[in-house]
Structures are given as C-alpha cells and as structure tokens.
Amino acid sequence: MRTTILVALIALLAPGPVVAQGQGRMQERRMQLEQQVRRQFLVQVARRLELNEEQREQVRAVLAEGAEARRDLARDSRDLRIDLMQAVRSEDTPMAEFQDLLVRLEGIRERERALERREEESLARVLDARQRAIFLMMRMQFNERVRRMQMGPPRGPGGPGAGPAGPGRGPGGSGMGFGPG
C-alpha cells in the first residue's frame, strides 16, 4: 500500500508528455492521487502521534492549506532545474542569465522557508513539541523515500545512489545532475 502511494506521488511530480485533449483528465487524476497520498500520510501521522479527531482535522487543514503552495513550488523548482541544466550545458549562456537563475533559486528557497515557518507555527497550535518533532521526522523520511524513488534504482558504479558522498553525488558532486560540481 505504501509503495503504491509513493508511486502515485512520483507520478504527480514527474514531468511527462501531455496531450492537449487529455490534459484535463490527467490534471483531475493527478489531484485525486495527491489527495489519496495526503490522506494516507495523515492516517499514518494520526496513528503515530495518537491524535484525537479534532487534532487530526486541524493537522489536515494545515496540510491542505499549504498544498497549493507546495505544488507551485514543485513546479517552479522543476522549471528552474530545467533552465539551469540548459544554461550549464550551453557554452553561449551569458553570465547575466546565470545571475538571474541564482536569484530565482534563492526566491524559491525563501518561499519554501516561509511556507515551512507558516506550517510549523500552525502545527504548534495543535501539536506539542514532541509531536511536532515526530511529524517533521515523518515528513522528512517520506520526502526522502519519494526522492529516492524519483531517482530510480542504482545504475552501477557512479550511478545514482552510488558512492560514499550519498545518492547521486560523486566526489565534489552537486547532486543536481550536472556532474562534478
């Protein structure tokens, strides 16, 4: 069950070709899968933190409130990653474009930090410190599993997941798919 949900989440995050006529159906299916993933995560959180029904509903509301912002951040991060790869691969990319990309990166990071702060402040009104710590740990573990699944299985020496520097990072690697940093 957990694997099915993780696969569904990856399908939500992975870019892929979309035929114009099927875009509405795919978007609807994507939203359904995202809701399913959120519900399952909330069930696990509620069980682990031993939440009562009121707390569970409040945590659900906090997560739902940030869901659209997280989708926007994921889309903007994906777009930036594509633009960065194209800029790095081109010998003709002007320095000003690199500066603009780095400014975009910092903007995305700041939006992520602001969203996390808002969520943590909201969760602090519902959960005690221990519950918040466990929740954050569960979210980090979940995000790491999703990231590993997005990378796919290790592909031998030097492939994603190989080497002591961590998944996708060789010596001095950036972990962003650009090769040695």
LOPA-589665 format. One record per atom (N, C-alpha, C): atom name; x, y, z; residue number from 0. Coordinates in steps of 0.001 Angstrom, whole numbers, plus 524288, in hexadecimal, padded with zeros to 5 digits. Example, Ala and Ser with C-alpha at 12.3 -4.5 7.8 and 13.67 -1.06 7.14 Angstrom:
<site 'N' <83386 7E9C6 81E78> 0>,
<site 'CA' <8300C 7EE6C 81E78> 0>,
<site 'C' <83390 7F31C 81E78> 0>,
<site 'N' <83232 7F736 81BA8> 1>,
<site 'CA' <83566 7FBDC 81BE4> 1>,
<site 'C' <83264 8001E 81EBE> 1>,
# end
This chain:
<site 'N' <8033C 7FB5D 80000> 0>,
<site 'CA' <80000 80000 80000> 0>,
<site 'C' <80369 804E4 80000> 0>,
<site 'N' <80760 804F5 8036C> 1>,
<site 'CA' <80ADB 80972 803C1> 1>,
<site 'C' <80DB6 80A46 7FE9B> 1>,
<site 'N' <80F71 8060A 7FC24> 2>,
<site 'CA' <81225 8066C 7F727> 2>,
<site 'C' <80E89 808A4 7F305> 2>,
<site 'N' <809A6 806FD 7F2F4> 3>,
<site 'CA' <805DE 808FA 7EF27> 3>,
<site 'C' <80538 80ED9 7EFC7> 3>,
<site 'N' <804E7 810A4 7F48A> 4>,
<site 'CA' <8043E 81631 7F582> 4>,
<site 'C' <80918 81930 7F3DA> 4>,
<site 'N' <80DB5 8171C 7F4F7> 5>,
<site 'CA' <8127F 819BB 7F356> 5>,
<site 'C' <812E2 819FA 7ED69> 5>,
<site 'N' <8115C 815C7 7EAC3> 6>,
<site 'CA' <8116D 815C6 7E509> 6>,
<site 'C' <80DA0 819DD 7E300> 6>,
<site 'N' <8091F 81A47 7E57B> 7>,
<site 'CA' <80547 81E34 7E3E2> 7>,
<site 'C' <80778 823AD 7E49C> 7>,
<site 'N' <80A37 824A1 7E8F2> 8>,
<site 'CA' <80C7C 829BD 7E9DB> 8>,
<site 'C' <810A8 82AF6 7E5D0> 8>,
<site 'N' <813BF 82726 7E47D> 9>,
<site 'CA' <817BD 827F9 7E077> 9>,
<site 'C' <8152B 8295C 7DB49> 9>,
<site 'N' <810EF 826B2 7DA18> 10>,
<site 'CA' <80E1E 827F2 7D548> 10>,
<site 'C' <80C33 82D94 7D565> 10>,
<site 'N' <80AE8 82F83 7DA04> 11>,
<site 'CA' <8092C 834EB 7DA7C> 11>,
<site 'C' <80D91 838BC 7D968> 11>,
<site 'N' <8123B 83758 7DB21> 12>,
<site 'CA' <816A2 83AF1 7DAD6> 12>,
<site 'C' <819CE 83A73 7D5CC> 12>,
<site 'N' <81983 835FC 7D345> 13>,
<site 'CA' <81CCB 8350D 7CEB5> 13>,
<site 'C' <81A8C 837C9 7C9F0> 13>,
<site 'N' <81DC4 83AE6 7C731> 14>,
<site 'CA' <81BE3 83D4C 7C26C> 14>,
<site 'C' <81B50 8392F 7BE31> 14>,
<site 'N' <817A0 839DA 7BADE> 15>,
<site 'CA' <816D8 83622 7B6AB> 15>,
<site 'C' <813D2 838A4 7B24B> 15>,
<site 'N' <813B9 83629 7ADBA> 16>,
<site 'CA' <810DC 8385B 7A95C> 16>,
<site 'C' <80B03 8384C 7AA7F> 16>,
<site 'N' <8087B 83C8E 7A921> 17>,
<site 'CA' <802E8 83D00 7AA0A> 17>,
<site 'C' <80056 83E83 7A4EA> 17>,
<site 'N' <7FC90 83B65 7A32F> 18>,
<site 'CA' <7F9A0 83C9C 79E84> 18>,
<site 'C' <7F581 84098 7A00E> 18>,
<site 'N' <7F4CF 844AC 79CDB> 19>,
<site 'CA' <7F160 84902 79E34> 19>,
<site 'C' <7EBE1 84734 79FA8> 19>,
<site 'N' <7E9A3 8438E 79CAD> 20>,
<site 'CA' <7E449 841E5 79DC6> 20>,
<site 'C' <7E3CD 83EDE 7A2DE> 20>,
<site 'N' <7E7F0 83C49 7A499> 21>,
<site 'CA' <7E7B7 83938 7A960> 21>,
<site 'C' <7E99E 83C2E 7AE27> 21>,
<site 'N' <7EB0E 8410F 7AD71> 22>,
<site 'CA' <7ED58 8440C 7B1B0> 22>,
<site 'C' <7E995 844A1 7B644> 22>,
<site 'N' <7E4AC 845A5 7B541> 23>,
<site 'CA' <7E0D4 84642 7B96D> 23>,
<site 'C' <7E029 84149 7BC8F> 23>,
<site 'N' <7DFC0 83CDB 7B9D7> 24>,
<site 'CA' <7DF2F 837D2 7BC90> 24>,
<site 'C' <7E404 83693 7BFBD> 24>,
<site 'N' <7E897 8379E 7BD80> 25>,
<site 'CA' <7ED71 83685 7C05C> 25>,
<site 'C' <7EDD6 839FE 7C52F> 25>,
<site 'N' <7EC51 83EF0 7C4AA> 26>,
<site 'CA' <7EC87 8427D 7C91B> 26>,
<site 'C' <7E8CC 840A6 7CD6A> 26>,
<site 'N' <7E423 83EEB 7CBDC> 27>,
<site 'CA' <7E05D 83CEE 7CFA3> 27>,
<site 'C' <7E27E 83814 7D264> 27>,
<site 'N' <7E4C0 8347F 7CF5D> 28>,
<site 'CA' <7E6F4 82FB8 7D1A1> 28>,
<site 'C' <7EB7D 83107 7D551> 28>,
<site 'N' <7EEAC 834C3 7D3B2> 29>,
<site 'CA' <7F312 83670 7D6E7> 29>,
<site 'C' <7F128 83891 7DC22> 29>,
<site 'N' <7ED10 83BB3 7DC00> 30>,
<site 'CA' <7EAD8 83DDB 7E0D3> 30>,
<site 'C' <7E8B7 8397C 7E44F> 30>,
<site 'N' <7E61D 835A5 7E1F0> 31>,
<site 'CA' <7E40F 8313F 7E4F3> 31>,
<site 'C' <7E877 82E32 7E792> 31>,
<site 'N' <7ECA0 82D28 7E4A7> 32>,
<site 'CA' <7F110 82A52 7E6D9> 32>,
<site 'C' <7F39F 82D71 7EB42> 32>,
<site 'N' <7F41C 8327C 7EA73> 33>,
<site 'CA' <7F678 835C5 7EE77> 33>,
<site 'C' <7F32D 835A6 7F370> 33>,
<site 'N' <7EE0D 835ED 7F2E5> 34>,
<site 'CA' <7EA9F 835A8 7F774> 34>,
<site 'C' <7EB24 83062 7FA31> 34>,
<site 'N' <7EB95 82C3B 7F723> 35>,
<site 'CA' <7EC38 82702 7F963> 35>,
<site 'C' <7F150 826B1 7FC7D> 35>,
<site 'N' <7F574 828C3 7FA51> 36>,
<site 'CA' <7FA89 828B4 7FCFE> 36>,
<site 'C' <7FA31 82BD5 8020B> 36>,
<site 'N' <7F7CB 83073 801C2> 37>,
<site 'CA' <7F73D 833AC 80675> 37>,
<site 'C' <7F413 830E2 80AA6> 37>,
<site 'N' <7EFC0 82E54 8090C> 38>,
<site 'CA' <7EC84 82B87 80CDE> 38>,
<site 'C' <7EF92 82727 80F7B> 38>,
<site 'N' <7F270 82421 80C68> 39>,
<site 'CA' <7F56D 81FC7 80E95> 39>,
<site 'C' <7F9AC 821B6 81246> 39>,
<site 'N' <7FC56 825E1 810D0> 40>,
<site 'CA' <80052 82818 81438> 40>,
<site 'C' <7FDCE 829E8 81954> 40>,
<site 'N' <7F952 82C68 818F9> 41>,
<site 'CA' <7F69B 82E40 81DA3> 41>,
<site 'C' <7F4F1 829B6 82124> 41>,
<site 'N' <7F345 8255F 81ECF> 42>,
<site 'CA' <7F1DF 820C0 821E4> 42>,
<site 'C' <7F6A7 81EE0 824F4> 42>,
<site 'N' <7FB1A 81E97 8225E> 43>,
<site 'CA' <7FFE2 81CE5 82500> 43>,
<site 'C' <80179 820B3 82952> 43>,
<site 'N' <80110 825C8 8283A> 44>,
<site 'CA' <80266 829C0 82C1E> 44>,
<site 'C' <7FEC5 82947 830D5> 44>,
<site 'N' <7F9B2 828ED 82FCD> 45>,
<site 'CA' <7F5DE 828A1 83410> 45>,
<site 'C' <7F6DE 823DF 83780> 45>,
<site 'N' <7F818 81F86 83504> 46>,
<site 'CA' <7F924 81ABB 837FA> 46>,
<site 'C' <7FE16 81B50 83B3E> 46>,
<site 'N' <8023A 81D1D 838CA> 47>,
<site 'CA' <8074B 81D8B 83B83> 47>,
<site 'C' <8071E 82189 83FEF> 47>,
<site 'N' <8045A 825EB 83F19> 48>,
<site 'CA' <8042E 82A0D 84303> 48>,
<site 'C' <7FF9D 82975 846D0> 48>,
<site 'N' <7FC77 82564 845D5> 49>,
<site 'CA' <7F7ED 8245B 84921> 49>,
<site 'C' <7F46F 82932 8498C> 49>,
<site 'N' <7F306 82B59 8450A> 50>,
<site 'CA' <7EFD0 8300C 844DA> 50>,
<site 'C' <7EA18 82EC2 845BA> 50>,
<site 'N' <7E760 83248 84854> 51>,
<site 'CA' <7E1B8 831B9 848AA> 51>,
<site 'C' <7DF5A 833F0 84398> 51>,
<site 'N' <7DA54 8336C 842E6> 52>,
<site 'CA' <7D7D1 83504 83DFC> 52>,
<site 'C' <7D871 83ADF 83CF5> 52>,
<site 'N' <7D801 83E02 84106> 53>,
<site 'CA' <7D896 843AA 84056> 53>,
<site 'C' <7DE1C 84512 83E8D> 53>,
<site 'N' <7E20E 842BD 84111> 54>,
<site 'CA' <7E776 843BB 83F7F> 54>,
<site 'C' <7E86E 841E5 839EE> 54>,
<site 'N' <7E659 83D5C 838A4> 55>,
<site 'CA' <7E716 83B43 83359> 55>,
<site 'C' <7E4D0 83F06 82F4D> 55>,
<site 'N' <7E03D 84119 83058> 56>,
<site 'CA' <7DDCF 844C3 82CB3> 56>,
<site 'C' <7E0FB 849CB 82C4A> 56>,
<site 'N' <7E31E 84B97 830A1> 57>,
<site 'CA' <7E645 85059 8308A> 57>,
<site 'C' <7EB56 84F87 82D7F> 57>,
<site 'N' <7EDD2 84B0B 82E2C> 58>,
<site 'CA' <7F294 849DC 82B35> 58>,
<site 'C' <7F13F 84966 8256B> 58>,
<site 'N' <7ECE5 846DB 82430> 59>,
<site 'CA' <7EB2A 84667 81EBB> 59>,
<site 'C' <7EA7B 84BD1 81C52> 59>,
<site 'N' <7E814 84F69 81F3D> 60>,
<site 'CA' <7E730 854AE 81D44> 60>,
<site 'C' <7EC59 8578B 81C40> 60>,
<site 'N' <7F01C 856E1 81FC1> 61>,
<site 'CA' <7F53C 85957 81F0D> 61>,
<site 'C' <7F7D0 85749 81A0F> 61>,
<site 'N' <7F7AD 85227 81959> 62>,
<site 'CA' <7FA1D 84FD5 814B4> 62>,
<site 'C' <7F744 85170 80FC3> 62>,
<site 'N' <7F21C 85196 80FED> 63>,
<site 'CA' <7EF10 85310 80B53> 63>,
<site 'C' <7F018 858C2 809E3> 63>,
<site 'N' <7F0A6 85C01 80DDC> 64>,
<site 'CA' <7F19C 8618E 80CEF> 64>,
<site 'C' <7F6AE 8626D 809E6> 64>,
<site 'N' <7FAAD 85F57 80B0A> 65>,
<site 'CA' <7FFAF 85FF7 8086D> 65>,
<site 'C' <80047 85CD2 8036A> 65>,
<site 'N' <7FC5F 8599D 80218> 66>,
<site 'CA' <7FCE3 85612 7FDA3> 66>,
<site 'C' <7FD9A 858F3 7F879> 66>,
<site 'N' <7FA8C 85CF9 7F78D> 67>,
<site 'CA' <7FB03 85FC6 7F294> 67>,
<site 'C' <80046 86289 7F22D> 67>,
<site 'N' <801F9 864DF 7F67C> 68>,
<site 'CA' <80719 8676F 7F677> 68>,
<site 'C' <80B66 86373 7F56F> 68>,
<site 'N' <80AE2 85EBD 7F7A2> 69>,
<site 'CA' <80ED1 85AA6 7F6AE> 69>,
<site 'C' <80ED0 858F8 7F0EF> 69>,
<site 'N' <80A33 8588B 7EEA3> 70>,
<site 'CA' <809E7 8572F 7E90C> 70>,
<site 'C' <80C84 85B64 7E5C4> 70>,
<site 'N' <80B73 86054 7E70B> 71>,
<site 'CA' <80DE5 864A8 7E42D> 71>,
<site 'C' <813D1 86484 7E4C5> 71>,
<site 'N' <815A2 86389 7E988> 72>,
<site 'CA' <81B40 86332 7EA72> 72>,
<site 'C' <81DAF 85EAC 7E76F> 72>,
<site 'N' <81B0D 85A32 7E760> 73>,
<site 'CA' <81D1C 855AB 7E47F> 73>,
<site 'C' <81D7B 856E8 7DEAF> 73>,
<site 'N' <81972 85966 7DC97> 74>,
<site 'CA' <81982 85AD2 7D70A> 74>,
<site 'C' <81DE0 85EB6 7D5EC> 74>,
<site 'N' <81E56 862C5 7D932> 75>,
<site 'CA' <82264 866B7 7D861> 75>,
<site 'C' <827DB 86466 7D8FF> 75>,
<site 'N' <82882 860D3 7DCAF> 76>,
<site 'CA' <82D91 85E3B 7DD63> 76>,
<site 'C' <82EF6 85AF2 7D8A5> 76>,
<site 'N' <82B1E 85809 7D6AB> 77>,
<site 'CA' <82C05 854DB 7D200> 77>,
<site 'C' <82D86 85852 7CD61> 77>,
<site 'N' <82AB2 85C9F 7CC9E> 78>,
<site 'CA' <82BE4 8602F 7C84C> 78>,
<site 'C' <83158 8627E 7C8DB> 78>,
<site 'N' <832C3 863FA 7CDAD> 79>,
<site 'CA' <837F2 86626 7CE95> 79>,
<site 'C' <83C2C 86219 7CD87> 79>,
<site 'N' <83B43 85D49 7CF43> 80>,
<site 'CA' <83F0C 85912 7CE5D> 80>,
<site 'C' <83FFA 8585C 7C883> 80>,
<site 'N' <83BD4 8586F 7C575> 81>,
<site 'CA' <83C4F 857E5 7BFC3> 81>,
<site 'C' <83F6D 85C79 7BD8F> 81>,
<site 'N' <83E0C 8613F 7BF3B> 82>,
<site 'CA' <840D1 865DF 7BD4C> 82>,
<site 'C' <84693 865C8 7BEDB> 82>,
<site 'N' <847B2 8640E 7C3A0> 83>,
<site 'CA' <84D23 863AE 7C55B> 83>,
<site 'C' <85035 85FC7 7C210> 83>,
<site 'N' <84DD1 85B41 7C11F> 84>,
<site 'CA' <8508A 8574C 7BDF6> 84>,
<site 'C' <851A5 85959 7B87E> 84>,
<site 'N' <84DDF 85BF3 7B630> 85>,
<site 'CA' <84EAD 85E15 7B0F3> 85>,
<site 'C' <852F3 8623B 7B0F1> 85>,
<site 'N' <852F7 86597 7B4EA> 86>,
<site 'CA' <856E7 869B6 7B538> 86>,
<site 'C' <85C5C 8676F 7B5EC> 86>,
<site 'N' <85CDA 8638D 7B94B> 87>,
<site 'CA' <861EE 86137 7BA56> 87>,
<site 'C' <863FA 85E55 7B580> 87>,
<site 'N' <86080 85BE2 7B2AE> 88>,
<site 'CA' <86220 858DE 7AE0C> 88>,
<site 'C' <863A0 85C4B 7A971> 88>,
<site 'N' <861CE 86112 7A956> 89>,
<site 'CA' <862E9 8648B 7A4F4> 89>,
<site 'C' <867CC 867C2 7A608> 89>,
<site 'N' <86B38 867DE 7A23E> 90>,
<site 'CA' <86FF4 86B16 7A2AE> 90>,
<site 'C' <86EB5 870D9 7A1D7> 90>,
<site 'N' <86A28 8720B 79FB1> 91>,
<site 'CA' <868C3 87768 79E47> 91>,
<site 'C' <8657A 87A34 7A265> 91>,
<site 'N' <8648A 877B4 7A6BE> 92>,
<site 'CA' <8613A 87A1B 7AAC8> 92>,
<site 'C' <8640A 87ECB 7AD28> 92>,
<site 'N' <8619C 88356 7ACE8> 93>,
<site 'CA' <8641E 887FA 7AF2F> 93>,
<site 'C' <86424 887C2 7B529> 93>,
<site 'N' <867F0 88A4D 7B76F> 94>,
<site 'CA' <86879 88A63 7BD1A> 94>,
<site 'C' <86399 88CB1 7BFAB> 94>,
<site 'N' <86127 89076 7BD34> 95>,
<site 'CA' <85C73 892E8 7BF63> 95>,
<site 'C' <85813 88EE4 7BFFE> 95>,
<site 'N' <857BF 88B22 7BC71> 96>,
<site 'CA' <853BA 88717 7BCE0> 96>,
<site 'C' <854CE 88397 7C19B> 96>,
<site 'N' <859B9 8825B 7C28A> 97>,
<site 'CA' <85B08 87F50 7C731> 97>,
<site 'C' <85984 88259 7CC24> 97>,
<site 'N' <85A94 88774 7CC19> 98>,
<site 'CA' <8591F 88AB0 7D09C> 98>,
<site 'C' <85338 88A7F 7D17C> 98>,
<site 'N' <8502E 88AFB 7CD43> 99>,
<site 'CA' <84A7A 88ACE 7CDA5> 99>,
<site 'C' <848A7 88585 7CFBE> 99>,
<site 'N' <84B11 88153 7CDF2> 100>,
<site 'CA' <8499D 87C17 7CFC8> 100>,
<site 'C' <84ABC 87B7E 7D5A1> 100>,
<site 'N' <84F1E 87D93 7D758> 101>,
<site 'CA' <85070 87D41 7DCE5> 101>,
<site 'C' <84CB5 8808E 7E036> 101>,
<site 'N' <84AFB 884F1 7DE24> 102>,
<site 'CA' <8471C 88823 7E0E9> 102>,
<site 'C' <841F1 88522 7E14A> 102>,
<site 'N' <84064 88290 7DD03> 103>,
<site 'CA' <83BA8 87F56 7DD1E> 103>,
<site 'C' <83C25 87AFB 7E128> 103>,
<site 'N' <840BC 8787E 7E15B> 104>,
<site 'CA' <841A8 8744B 7E51E> 104>,
<site 'C' <840F5 87648 7EAB3> 104>,
<site 'N' <8433A 87AB8 7EBE9> 105>,
<site 'CA' <842BD 87CE3 7F131> 105>,
<site 'C' <83D11 87E4C 7F25A> 105>,
<site 'N' <83A3F 8803D 7EE7B> 106>,
<site 'CA' <834BB 88178 7EF3A> 106>,
<site 'C' <83186 87CA1 7F082> 106>,
<site 'N' <83293 87860 7EDC7> 107>,
<site 'CA' <82FD6 87373 7EED5> 107>,
<site 'C' <83128 8717F 7F444> 107>,
<site 'N' <8361C 871BF 7F5A9> 108>,
<site 'CA' <837B4 86FFD 7FAE7> 108>,
<site 'C' <83514 8733F 7FF29> 108>,
<site 'N' <834BA 87858 7FE4D> 109>,
<site 'CA' <83237 87BB7 80232> 109>,
<site 'C' <82C66 87A74 8029C> 109>,
<site 'N' <829D7 8797D 7FE3F> 110>,
<site 'CA' <82450 877F9 7FE65> 110>,
<site 'C' <8239E 872DB 80159> 110>,
<site 'N' <82737 86F24 80085> 111>,
<site 'CA' <826F6 86A2B 8035A> 111>,
<site 'C' <8278A 86B0E 80932> 111>,
<site 'N' <82B58 86E43 80AB1> 112>,
<site 'CA' <82C30 86F5D 81045> 112>,
<site 'C' <82769 8720F 812A8> 112>,
<site 'N' <8251F 875C3 80FD1> 113>,
<site 'CA' <82086 87891 811D6> 113>,
<site 'C' <81BEC 874D0 81285> 113>,
<site 'N' <81B2F 87153 80EBC> 114>,
<site 'CA' <816F4 86D79 80F22> 114>,
<site 'C' <817E0 869E6 813D1> 114>,
<site 'N' <81C9C 86816 8147E> 115>,
<site 'CA' <81DE1 864B9 818F4> 115>,
<site 'C' <81CEF 86791 81E17> 115>,
<site 'N' <81E7D 86C93 81E62> 116>,
<site 'CA' <81D94 86F95 8232D> 116>,
<site 'C' <817BE 8700E 82456> 116>,
<site 'N' <814A1 87143 82053> 117>,
<site 'CA' <80EF7 871BD 8211E> 117>,
<site 'C' <80CA5 86C98 822F6> 117>,
<site 'N' <80E3C 86849 8207A> 118>,
<site 'CA' <80C2A 86333 82201> 118>,
<site 'C' <80DC9 861CC 8278E> 118>,
<site 'N' <812A8 862C3 828DC> 119>,
<site 'CA' <81483 86176 82E1C> 119>,
<site 'C' <811C0 864C0 8323A> 119>,
<site 'N' <810C8 869B9 83114> 120>,
<site 'CA' <80DE9 86D08 834BF> 120>,
<site 'C' <80857 86AFB 83574> 120>,
<site 'N' <805E0 86962 8312F> 121>,
<site 'CA' <80092 86744 83180> 121>,
<site 'C' <8007D 86215 8346C> 121>,
<site 'N' <8044B 85EBD 83356> 122>,
<site 'CA' <80494 859B5 83615> 122>,
<site 'C' <805A1 85A6F 83BE7> 122>,
<site 'N' <80879 85E8E 83D4A> 123>,
<site 'CA' <809AB 85F89 842CD> 123>,
<site 'C' <804BC 860C6 845E9> 123>,
<site 'N' <800A6 86280 84347> 124>,
<site 'CA' <7FBB3 8638B 845F2> 124>,
<site 'C' <7F88C 85E8E 846CB> 124>,
<site 'N' <7FA2F 85A45 84438> 125>,
<site 'CA' <7F742 8555D 84473> 125>,
<site 'C' <7FA55 85119 8474B> 125>,
<site 'N' <7FF61 850C9 84643> 126>,
<site 'CA' <802A9 84C8B 84837> 126>,
<site 'C' <8067F 84E90 84C4C> 126>,
<site 'N' <807F9 84B18 84FE7> 127>,
<site 'CA' <80C13 84C98 85395> 127>,
<site 'C' <8115F 84BFC 850DB> 127>,
<site 'N' <8157E 84D94 85380> 128>,
<site 'CA' <81AB9 84D9F 85122> 128>,
<site 'C' <81C65 84827 84F60> 128>,
<site 'N' <81B61 84438 85281> 129>,
<site 'CA' <81CDF 83EDF 8510D> 129>,
<site 'C' <819E2 83D20 84C34> 129>,
<site 'N' <814D9 83E26 84C09> 130>,
<site 'CA' <811B8 83CAA 84781> 130>,
<site 'C' <81395 83F7D 84297> 130>,
<site 'N' <814E3 84480 84316> 131>,
<site 'CA' <816D8 8476F 83E89> 131>,
<site 'C' <81BF1 84520 83C9D> 131>,
<site 'N' <81F62 843B1 8403F> 132>,
<site 'CA' <82467 84162 83EB5> 132>,
<site 'C' <82388 83C38 83BDD> 132>,
<site 'N' <82011 838FF 83DE0> 133>,
<site 'CA' <81EE9 833FF 83B4D> 133>,
<site 'C' <81C79 834F7 835F3> 133>,
<site 'N' <818E0 838B3 835A9> 134>,
<site 'CA' <8166B 839FF 830A9> 134>,
<site 'C' <81A88 83BAD 82CB1> 134>,
<site 'N' <81E05 83F31 82E39> 135>,
<site 'CA' <82210 84109 82AA1> 135>,
<site 'C' <8259B 83C95 828EA> 135>,
<site 'N' <826E7 83911 82C87> 136>,
<site 'CA' <82A17 8348C 82B29> 136>,
<site 'C' <82736 83119 8272A> 136>,
<site 'N' <82230 83029 82816> 137>,
<site 'CA' <81F1E 82CFB 82475> 137>,
<site 'C' <81EED 82F7E 81F11> 137>,
<site 'N' <81E3E 8349C 81EE4> 138>,
<site 'CA' <81E03 8375D 819E0> 138>,
<site 'C' <82342 8370A 81710> 138>,
<site 'N' <8278F 837B3 819F7> 139>,
<site 'CA' <82CBF 83757 81786> 139>,
<site 'C' <82DAF 831DF 81559> 139>,
<site 'N' <82C3F 82DE0 81853> 140>,
<site 'CA' <82CF1 82882 81681> 140>,
<site 'C' <829A6 82780 811A8> 140>,
<site 'N' <824E0 8295A 811AC> 141>,
<site 'CA' <8216E 828AD 80D2D> 141>,
<site 'C' <823BB 82B64 8085E> 141>,
<site 'N' <8257C 83044 80909> 142>,
<site 'CA' <827C4 83329 804A4> 142>,
<site 'C' <82CB6 8307E 80297> 142>,
<site 'N' <82FC4 82E40 8061B> 143>,
<site 'CA' <83485 82B75 80472> 143>,
<site 'C' <83325 82699 8014E> 143>,
<site 'N' <82F22 823B2 802FD> 144>,
<site 'CA' <82D7C 81F16 80006> 144>,
<site 'C' <82B9E 820A8 7FA95> 144>,
<site 'N' <828B0 824E1 7FA48> 145>,
<site 'CA' <826D3 826C0 7F53A> 145>,
<site 'C' <82B73 82840 7F1CF> 145>,
<site 'N' <82F38 82B09 7F40C> 146>,
<site 'CA' <833D0 82CB3 7F10D> 146>,
<site 'C' <836CE 827FF 7EEF7> 146>,
<site 'N' <83786 82401 7F24F> 147>,
<site 'CA' <83A50 81F48 7F094> 147>,
<site 'C' <8375B 81C85 7EC3B> 147>,
<site 'N' <8323F 81C52 7ECB1> 148>,
<site 'CA' <82F25 819BD 7E8A5> 148>,
<site 'C' <82F61 81CCC 7E38C> 148>,
<site 'N' <82F87 821F5 7E3D9> 149>,
<site 'CA' <82FF3 82522 7DF24> 149>,
<site 'C' <83525 82437 7DC64> 149>,
<site 'N' <83939 8233A 7DF7A> 150>,
<site 'CA' <83E67 82248 7DD3A> 150>,
<site 'C' <83EB0 81CFA 7DA91> 150>,
<site 'N' <83B84 81952 7DC3A> 151>,
<site 'CA' <83BA9 8141E 7D9FF> 151>,
<site 'C' <83FB8 810C3 7DCB6> 151>,
<site 'N' <84036 80BE4 7DAF8> 152>,
<site 'CA' <843F5 80856 7DD71> 152>,
<site 'C' <8498C 809E2 7DC26> 152>,
<site 'N' <84D38 80868 7DF87> 153>,
<site 'CA' <852BE 8096F 7DE64> 153>,
<site 'C' <8543A 80702 7D92D> 153>,
<site 'N' <8578E 809C2 7D64D> 154>,
<site 'CA' <85906 807ED 7D113> 154>,
<site 'C' <85EC4 80689 7D0C3> 154>,
<site 'N' <860A9 803FD 7D4B7> 155>,
<site 'CA' <8661C 80248 7D486> 155>,
<site 'C' <869C2 80681 7D680> 155>,
<site 'N' <86EE1 80591 7D5EB> 156>,
<site 'CA' <872C3 80947 7D7E8> 156>,
<site 'C' <871F3 80EAF 7D59C> 156>,
<site 'N' <871A9 8128E 7D926> 157>,
<site 'CA' <87127 817F1 7D770> 157>,
<site 'C' <86B9D 81995 7D63F> 157>,
<site 'N' <867ED 815E2 7D651> 158>,
<site 'CA' <8627C 8172C 7D527> 158>,
<site 'C' <85FCB 81971 7D9DD> 158>,
<site 'N' <85ADC 81B19 7D922> 159>,
<site 'CA' <857F6 81D32 7DD96> 159>,
<site 'C' <857E5 81950 7E216> 159>,
<site 'N' <858CB 81B50 7E6A9> 160>,
<site 'CA' <858C0 81800 7EB56> 160>,
<site 'C' <85DF5 81580 7EC86> 160>,
<site 'N' <861D5 81657 7E934> 161>,
<site 'CA' <866E8 813D6 7EA06> 161>,
<site 'C' <86AAA 81791 7ECB0> 161>,
<site 'N' <86E53 81573 7EF60> 162>,
<site 'CA' <872A7 8187F 7F184> 162>,
<site 'C' <871B5 81A59 7F709> 162>,
<site 'N' <875E9 81B69 7F9DB> 163>,
<site 'CA' <87595 81CE8 7FF52> 163>,
<site 'C' <87381 82263 8002A> 163>,
<site 'N' <87379 825AC 7FC1B> 164>,
<site 'CA' <871AF 82B0D 7FCCB> 164>,
<site 'C' <86BC8 82B5C 7FCEB> 164>,
<site 'N' <8691B 8270A 7FBE0> 165>,
<site 'CA' <86365 82701 7FC26> 165>,
<site 'C' <860FC 8263E 7F6DA> 165>,
<site 'N' <85BD9 825A0 7F6C8> 166>,
<site 'CA' <85925 82499 7F1E6> 166>,
<site 'C' <85A12 828D5 7EDD8> 166>,
<site 'N' <85BB3 82730 7E939> 167>,
<site 'CA' <85C4F 82AC5 7E4E3> 167>,
<site 'C' <860EA 82E75 7E555> 167>,
<site 'N' <86443 82D9B 7E91D> 168>,
<site 'CA' <868A0 83137 7E9DE> 168>,
<site 'C' <86DB4 82E2D 7E9B7> 168>,
<site 'N' <870F2 82F8F 7E634> 169>,
<site 'CA' <8762F 82D6A 7E629> 169>,
<site 'C' <879A0 83122 7E93E> 169>,
<site 'N' <87EA7 83051 7E916> 170>,
<site 'CA' <88223 833F5 7EBD5> 170>,
<site 'C' <88166 83976 7E9B2> 170>,
<site 'N' <87FE2 83D0A 7ED0C> 171>,
<site 'CA' <87F29 8426F 7EB7A> 171>,
<site 'C' <87A44 8434B 7E84C> 171>,
<site 'N' <876DA 83F64 7E7FD> 172>,
<site 'CA' <87238 83FE5 7E4B9> 172>,
<site 'C' <86E2B 84361 7E72F> 172>,
<site 'N' <86B02 845C1 7E3D3> 173>,
<site 'CA' <86706 84952 7E5B9> 173>,
<site 'C' <861FD 84684 7E722> 173>,
<site 'N' <86148 841BC 7E525> 174>,
<site 'CA' <85C6F 83F01 7E620> 174>,
<site 'C' <857FA 840FD 7E2D7> 174>,
<site 'N' <85927 8448E 7DF28> 175>,
<site 'CA' <85515 846E6 7DBFA> 175>,
<site 'C' <8553D 844E0 7D662> 175>,
<site 'N' <8584C 840DF 7D556> 176>,
<site 'CA' <8585E 83E98 7D02C> 176>,
<site 'C' <85BF2 8415C 7CC5F> 176>,
<site 'N' <85F66 844C4 7CE50> 177>,
<site 'CA' <862DD 84798 7CAE0> 177>,
<site 'C' <86859 8453F 7CAB4> 177>,
<site 'N' <86924 8410E 7CD9B> 178>,
<site 'CA' <86E5C 83EC4 7CDDE> 178>,
<site 'C' <87169 84158 7D237> 178>,
<site 'N' <87690 8409B 7D247> 179>,
<site 'CA' <879B2 842D5 7D67B> 179>,
<site 'C' <878DF 848B9 7D6DB> 179>,
<site 'N' <8784F 84A80 7DBC7> 180>,
<site 'CA' <87707 84FF8 7DCC6> 180>,
<site 'C' <87B9B 85354 7DC62> 180>,
# end
